Amino acid sequence: MGGQRPAGPLTTAAGHPHREEFTVSIISSPLPDAERAVAGTALQGTLVDLLDLSLVAKQAHWNLYGPRFRTIHQQLDEVVTTARDYADRVAERAAALGISPDGRAVTVAAGSGLPEFQQGWITDDDAVEALVRSFAVLVGRLRARIEATAAADPVSQDLLIGLTAEIEKQSWMFQAENRG
């Protein structure tokens, strides 16, 4: 059940060992190794995407301008709160499965599938469209993870389903800002 064998040292991007770390988990997993790997991959990818989403929304929040500044500024904070809350839930689910979650900046930068967000000032219209694009990509990635975890881990799947519903709701609200 859930145990892993030592994997050896990790390496930096340049290929140099930087510390000895083994993949032996101190937490036993309720899942067999194969199912644990599927759930772990889905949860880690989701964690990275959510941390990036929280940073994208904060970047927009800080650089926003336009006639709808106040309402979108506040709405962006809601996205940040949602992303951070779910990132914590996802990381804790991974830990409960004996998987060490990795939310380091280098991991987020290397692993996020969200579109890159522009640097500098951004109009309210452009910020909304950028968030809508990010939501669309994230929802697609989440739905693939929902499908992948269906047989492997229905508990993780349930978490991903709840998150997807929340992201789809945020997407709808942002789309309503620029349509009409």
C-alpha positions as CSV (number, residue, x, y, z in Angstrom):
1,M,0.0,0.0,0.0
2,G,1.3,3.5,-0.9
3,G,5.0,3.0,0.0
4,Q,7.7,4.2,-2.4
5,R,11.3,3.2,-2.8
6,P,14.1,5.8,-2.5
7,A,14.6,7.6,-5.8
8,G,18.0,9.3,-5.1
9,P,19.0,12.9,-5.2
10,L,17.0,15.7,-6.8
11,T,18.8,17.8,-9.4
12,T,18.5,21.5,-10.2
13,A,17.6,22.8,-13.6
14,A,21.3,22.7,-14.4
15,G,21.5,19.0,-13.5
16,H,23.4,19.4,-10.3
17,P,22.3,17.6,-7.1
18,H,21.2,20.1,-4.5
19,R,20.0,17.9,-1.7
20,E,19.3,14.3,-0.9
21,E,15.6,13.7,-0.9
22,F,13.8,10.4,-1.2
23,T,10.3,9.8,-2.4
24,V,9.6,7.6,0.6
25,S,6.4,9.0,2.2
26,I,6.1,9.4,5.9
27,I,2.3,9.3,5.4
28,S,0.8,6.0,4.4
29,S,-1.6,6.2,1.5
30,P,-5.1,4.6,1.4
31,L,-4.5,4.1,-2.3
32,P,-2.5,1.6,-4.2
33,D,0.6,3.0,-5.9
34,A,-0.9,3.3,-9.4
35,E,-4.0,5.1,-8.3
36,R,-1.9,7.3,-5.9
37,A,0.3,8.3,-8.9
38,V,-2.8,9.3,-11.0
39,A,-4.3,11.3,-8.1
40,G,-0.9,12.8,-7.3
41,T,-0.3,14.0,-10.8
42,A,-3.8,15.5,-11.0
43,L,-3.5,17.2,-7.6
44,Q,0.0,18.6,-8.2
45,G,-0.9,20.0,-11.6
46,T,-4.0,21.6,-10.1
47,L,-2.0,23.1,-7.2
48,V,0.5,24.7,-9.7
49,D,-2.3,26.1,-11.9
50,L,-4.2,27.5,-8.8
51,L,-1.1,29.2,-7.4
52,D,-0.5,30.7,-10.8
53,L,-4.1,31.8,-11.1
54,S,-3.8,33.6,-7.7
55,L,-0.7,35.4,-8.9
56,V,-2.3,36.4,-12.3
57,A,-5.4,37.7,-10.5
58,K,-3.2,39.7,-8.1
59,Q,-1.1,41.1,-10.9
60,A,-4.3,42.3,-12.6
61,H,-5.6,43.6,-9.3
62,W,-2.5,45.8,-8.8
63,N,-2.3,47.1,-12.4
64,L,-5.9,47.6,-13.2
65,Y,-7.4,50.8,-14.5
66,G,-10.6,51.9,-16.2
67,P,-14.1,53.0,-15.6
68,R,-15.0,49.7,-13.9
69,F,-11.9,49.7,-11.7
70,R,-13.5,49.3,-8.3
71,T,-15.9,46.4,-9.2
72,I,-13.3,44.4,-11.1
73,H,-10.6,45.2,-8.5
74,Q,-12.9,43.6,-5.9
75,Q,-13.9,40.7,-8.2
76,L,-10.2,39.9,-8.7
77,D,-9.7,39.6,-5.0
78,E,-12.5,37.0,-5.0
79,V,-10.6,35.0,-7.6
80,V,-7.4,35.2,-5.5
81,T,-9.3,34.0,-2.4
82,T,-10.9,31.1,-4.3
83,A,-7.6,30.1,-5.9
84,R,-5.7,30.2,-2.6
85,D,-8.5,28.4,-0.7
86,Y,-8.6,25.6,-3.2
87,A,-4.8,25.4,-3.5
88,D,-4.7,24.7,0.2
89,R,-7.4,22.0,-0.1
90,V,-5.7,20.4,-3.1
91,A,-2.3,20.4,-1.3
92,E,-3.8,19.0,1.8
93,R,-5.5,16.2,-0.2
94,A,-2.2,15.4,-1.8
95,A,-0.5,15.3,1.7
96,A,-3.3,13.0,3.0
97,L,-2.4,10.6,0.2
98,G,1.2,10.7,1.2
99,I,2.2,12.9,-1.7
100,S,4.4,15.9,-0.8
101,P,2.8,19.0,-2.5
102,D,5.2,21.3,-4.3
103,G,4.1,25.0,-4.4
104,R,7.6,26.5,-4.8
105,A,7.8,29.4,-7.3
106,V,10.2,27.5,-9.5
107,T,7.7,24.7,-9.7
108,V,4.8,27.0,-10.5
109,A,6.8,28.8,-13.2
110,A,7.8,25.6,-14.8
111,G,4.5,23.7,-14.5
112,S,1.6,26.1,-14.9
113,G,-0.5,25.6,-18.0
114,L,-2.2,29.0,-17.8
115,P,-1.6,31.6,-20.4
116,E,1.1,34.1,-19.6
117,F,-0.3,37.4,-18.2
118,Q,1.0,40.7,-19.5
119,Q,3.3,43.0,-17.4
120,G,2.3,46.5,-16.5
121,W,-0.9,48.5,-16.5
122,I,-4.0,46.8,-17.9
123,T,-7.4,48.1,-18.8
124,D,-10.5,46.7,-17.1
125,D,-11.7,45.2,-20.4
126,D,-8.3,43.5,-21.1
127,A,-8.0,42.2,-17.6
128,V,-11.4,40.6,-17.8
129,E,-10.6,39.0,-21.1
130,A,-7.3,37.7,-19.8
131,L,-9.0,36.1,-16.8
132,V,-11.7,34.6,-19.0
133,R,-8.9,33.0,-21.2
134,S,-7.2,31.7,-18.0
135,F,-10.4,30.3,-16.7
136,A,-11.1,28.5,-20.0
137,V,-7.7,26.9,-20.0
138,L,-8.0,25.9,-16.3
139,V,-11.4,24.4,-16.8
140,G,-10.2,22.3,-19.7
141,R,-7.3,21.1,-17.6
142,L,-9.5,20.4,-14.6
143,R,-12.0,18.4,-16.7
144,A,-9.2,16.2,-18.0
145,R,-8.1,15.6,-14.4
146,I,-11.6,14.9,-13.3
147,E,-11.8,12.2,-16.0
148,A,-8.3,10.8,-15.1
149,T,-9.2,10.5,-11.4
150,A,-12.6,8.9,-11.8
151,A,-11.5,5.4,-11.2
152,A,-8.3,6.1,-9.4
153,D,-9.5,8.3,-6.6
154,P,-13.2,9.5,-6.4
155,V,-12.4,11.6,-3.4
156,S,-9.8,13.7,-5.3
157,Q,-12.2,13.7,-8.2
158,D,-14.9,15.2,-6.0
159,L,-12.5,18.0,-4.9
160,L,-11.7,18.7,-8.5
161,I,-15.4,18.7,-9.5
162,G,-16.2,21.3,-6.8
163,L,-13.3,23.4,-7.9
164,T,-14.3,23.2,-11.5
165,A,-17.8,24.4,-10.6
166,E,-16.4,27.4,-8.7
167,I,-14.0,28.3,-11.6
168,E,-16.8,28.0,-14.1
169,K,-18.9,30.3,-11.9
170,Q,-16.0,32.9,-11.8
171,S,-15.7,32.6,-15.6
172,W,-19.4,33.3,-16.1
173,M,-19.2,36.4,-13.8
174,F,-16.2,37.7,-15.7
175,Q,-17.7,37.0,-19.1
176,A,-20.8,39.0,-18.0
177,E,-18.6,42.0,-17.3
178,N,-17.6,42.4,-21.0
179,R,-20.5,41.0,-22.9
180,G,-23.6,42.9,-23.8
